[in-house]
Amino acid sequence: MDWKHPITRRQSLKTLARMSAGITGVAIGGYSFLSPGRAKAETKDGKFLVEGVATKKDYETKELIKTVFEAAGGMGRFVSRGDVVVIKPNVSWARSPELAATTNPEVIEALIELCLDAGAKKVRIADHTIHDARRCFALTGVGQVAKKTGADLVFPRPSLMKQMKLHGQRLDVWPVFVPLVEADKVLNVPVAKDHGLSTLTLGMKNWIGAVGGRRSALHQDIHQTIVDLAQFFKPTLTLIDATRIMTKNGPSGGSPADVAVKNTVILSNDQVAADAKACGLFGYAPEEIGFVRLGQKWGLGTYDPQKLTQQKVLL
C-alpha cells in the first residue's frame, strides 16, 4: 500500500456482508422478547438491534454478552475463520472501570473470547487515548485483558497514523489510525456517557479515538465531525456498553456519584440505531441529539422502528 498519497476508505476496507436469519419470539411494543440463546435475529434490509438487560442481582458480564450475540445469531455470523478483528473501545481516560469513563474490560474480554471461538486469526484492541496510553491501558483494565486473552494491544503512535480521504462535509483528508482500516472486521465498543459538548458520547462519537490530528479541531462543529467520521468508519457491529453509564460531568467524570448502573448492552449492525437506543438510557429522544439526527439525515442508519428489527433479551 502506498502511504505517500491519501487513499479512500474503499481502497482500505473489504466489503462487509450483511446477513439475515430467522426469529422466534413474542412481539411486544416493537420488540421480540426472547429466552436467552433461543433464536436468531431476522433483519429488515439487514438492520437489527438487540438490547440485553441483566435483571439478576448477580450476573456474569460474559453471560450477558454471549446471550445478546446468540439472539443475533452468534458471533460466527459476523466474524469468519481467519479474520483479523479490531476492537475499538473507549479507553481515552486513565480511570478505573467503576467510574464508567471507559469501556468495561469484562465486556472487551467477552468479545475477544467470542471472536476467537468463531475462528478469528487475531484480535487487536486499538484506541487513540487522550491520557497517556500506558496509564490508560493499565488503569482501565484493558492491558490485563489483552495479556489474559492473547489479544494484541495496539499503542497509538505517529507511524500508525496515515493521511486518508474521509470525504466528509467538514473533514476531507485526515490522519487515520491504520489498524482500524486494515482489519477484516471492526467491532465498535463504546461506553455510554454524558458529554459536555455533544451531550452524549456513544458509538459514532467513539471514532474520534480512531484518528489523529488536533482534537480541538475535531470538537468544532462536533456533531458534523462525528457524522463525517461515522460515514468513513463503518463497523461490522456496534456494541454499546451500558453496564455502567456516566450521567454527568462527562466525558472524564471521576466520581462514583456520576455513575448509574444499568446492566445493559446494545448490539446492532446500524450505528445510528445503536446510538438512538442508548439515548433513552439518559432520557433523550434520538432527534434531540445532534449527531444521531444528522446520522439518519445523511443515510448512515436509522432509528425508524419500521426499518429496524429489534429484540430485547433478559438475563
N, C-alpha and C positions, 0 to 999 in steps of 0.2 A: 504494500500500500504506500502511495506517495503522499507524505505529510507536508510537502512544500506548498501545496495549494489547498484551499478549503474544499471539503467534499460534502456531498449531500448525505442525508440520512439514508436515502435509497441505496447509495453505494456502500453504506456502512452496515446495514441490517439485513438479515434474512427475512423473508416473508413469514409472518406468523399465521398459522392456520387457525381458523375459528371452528369450533366443534360444537356438536349438539347431541343430546341423547334423551331418553325418556324420563318421565317423572311420575311418581305416585304420591298421593297425599290429599289432604283436605284443604281446599282453598277458603281462606277467611280474610276478608279485608285486604285483598290484593296479595296475600301471602299463601304459600302452601306450608303448613306446619308438618314437619316430618319427624319420625323417630330417627335417632342417630344411625347413620350408615345404611339406611333402608332404600334410598332412591338416588337417582342422578338428575341433575338439573337439565330441563328442556329449555332451550333459549328461543326467543323471537329475534330473528335477524342476528343470531349469535350473541345476544345480550342477556346476561344473567346476573343476579346478585343473591348471595346467601349471607344472612345475618345469623351469627351464632351467639347465643347467650347462655352463660352458665348460671343456672338457678340454684345449684347445690352450694351449700356453705363452703364445703371443702372440695375443690376440684383441681384436676391437673390441667395446666395450660396446654400440654401436648395433646391431651384427650379432646379439648375444645377445638384445637386446630385440626386434628385428624377428623373429627366429626363434621366440621364445615367442609373440608375437602371431599369427604365421602359423599356429602349431599350434592356436591358439584361434579361428581363422577370420578373422583380420585386424582391425585397428582399426576398419574400416568396419562391423563387426557391432555396435559399441558407441557409436561417435561418428558422428553424421549430419551431412550438409551443412548449414551454417548454425548449428550448435551453438556455444554459449559453454561452454568447458570450463575447469574449475578443477583444477589440480594441487595437491594438498596434500602437500608433502614434510615431512620433519622437518629444519628448519634452525634449531633453537632456540638452538644454541650457536655462538659465534664461533670456530669451529675449522676448520682446513684439511681437505680431503676425506680425506687419507690416514689421519686419526685415527679415522674411522668413527663420529664423533659425530653426523654429519649425512648426509642422503641424497646419494649420489654425483651430482654435477652432470652427468656423462655420461649417467646414467640419465634424468635430467629432460630433458636436451636431446633424447635419442632419442624420448621420449614426445611432446614438443612437436611434433617433426617428423612423427611418425606421425599425430597429431591433425590437423595442418594438411593433410597429404596426404589424409586422409579427408574433408576439406572443412569442418573447423571454422572458424567465423567468427572466433573469438577464443580464445586460450588465455591463462589467467591463472595465476600462481603466488601462492599465499597461505599464510602461516603466521604465527601469533601467537608471536613469538620470546620467549625468556627474556632473553638478552643483547640489547643494542641492535640493532634491526633493520638499520640501515645497516652495522654491523660484521659482523653475521651474513651478510647478503647478499653482502658483499664477500669475506669470508674463506672462505666455503663454496663460492664459485664460481657461486652461483645468479644473482647480479647480471650476471655476464658472459654466462651462458646466456640470460638474458632479452634482453640487448642484441643478442646474436648472432642469436637466433631471431625477435625481434619480439614475444615474449610480454610481457604486462603483468605487472609486479612490483607486487603489492599490499602496501603498507605498513600494518601494523596501527595503527589509531588509534581513539580513543573514538567518533568519529562512525560508524564501521563496526561497532560492537558494539551490538546491539539485543536487548532483553529478549524471550525467546520461551519458550513452554511446551515443556518437554522430556518431561514425563510419565514421569520415571524413578522408580525406587524411592527414591533419595536426592535427586536433582536434579529440581526442578519447574520454576520459572521461573529462567532463567539468561541472561546476555549471550552472544549468538552472533555470530560473525564473519560478517557478512552475505553477502560474496561466495560463501561455501560453500553457501548455501541459495538463492541467486538463479541459480546456474549451471544449464545444461541437463544437464550431466554432470559428475561429480566423480570424479577418479582419486586414490585414497589411495596415497601412495608413501613409506612409512616406511623408515628404515634399521633393520635388526635389531641389537639390542644389549642388553647387560646393564643392569639397573636395580636400585638398592639397595633400593627399597621394594616394587616389583611383581614382582621377579625378572627379568622381561624387559620391554622395550618394543618393540612390533611394530605391527601395523596398528590394532587397536582403541584402543590407548593413544594413538596419534597424534592422536586427536580432542581431547585436552586442549589441543593447539595450535590448535583451531578455535573456542575460546570465550575469553571474558574472565573477569572475576571474580577472586577470590583463589585463587591456585594452592594455597596451603596448605590451603584448604577442599576443593579437588579431590583432594588427596592423603590425605584422611581416608577410611577405608573405601575404599581406592583401587580394589579390584577391582570393587566395585559401581558406583563412579563411572565407571569405564571402560565397563562394560556399559550404564549409563544413557546415556552419550554415543553409544555404538555403535548403540543402538536408535533414536537420533534421526538421526544422520548415516549414512545407508545409501548407500555409494558405488556408483557404477556398476561399478567394478573396484578391487581392491586389488593392488598390485604391490609386494612386499616386496623391498627392495634388500639382498641379502646378498652383494654382490660383495666387500665387506669387512665384517666384523662386529666389534663390541666385546664381548669375552668377560669383562671385569672392569672394575671402577671406573666403571661406568655410573651415570647416563646421560651425563655430560660427558666422562669419560676425560681424555685429554691426553697420553698416551704411546703411542708405536708398539708398546710391549710389551703393550698392552691389545688389540691388533688381530690378527684371524686372517683370512687371505684365503680366501674360499670360491668366488668366481667364480660365484655362484648368484643367480637371481632366482625369485620365486614369484608367479604370476599366478592370481587367482581372482575369481569374482563372489560368493564366500561369504567374508566377512571372518573368520569363526571358523575355517573350513578353512585359510585362508592362514596365520593365526597358529599354528594347530595344527601345520602342516607345518614352519614355521620353528622351533618348539620343538625339533625334532630336531637342528637345527644346533648347539644348545647342550647336547645330551644329555638333554633333558627329554621326558617323555611329556606329551601335551596336558593330561591331567587333573591334572598336578602344578602347573599354572599357574592361579591362581585365576580370572582374568578369562576365560580360554579355557573353563574348566569351566563358569563361570556363563553365558557366552555361549551355549553349547549348551543349558544348562538352561532359559534364558529364550527359546529358539527363534530366536536371531539367526543361526544357522547350524549347521553340523555338522562333526564330524571322524570320523563313521562312514563307513568306506570303502564300505559298501553303498549309501550315499546320495549318493555323490560319484564322478564320473568323473575319474580322474587320468591325466595323461600326464607323461612325462619326456623332454625333448629334450636332446640332447647336441650341443654345437657343437665 
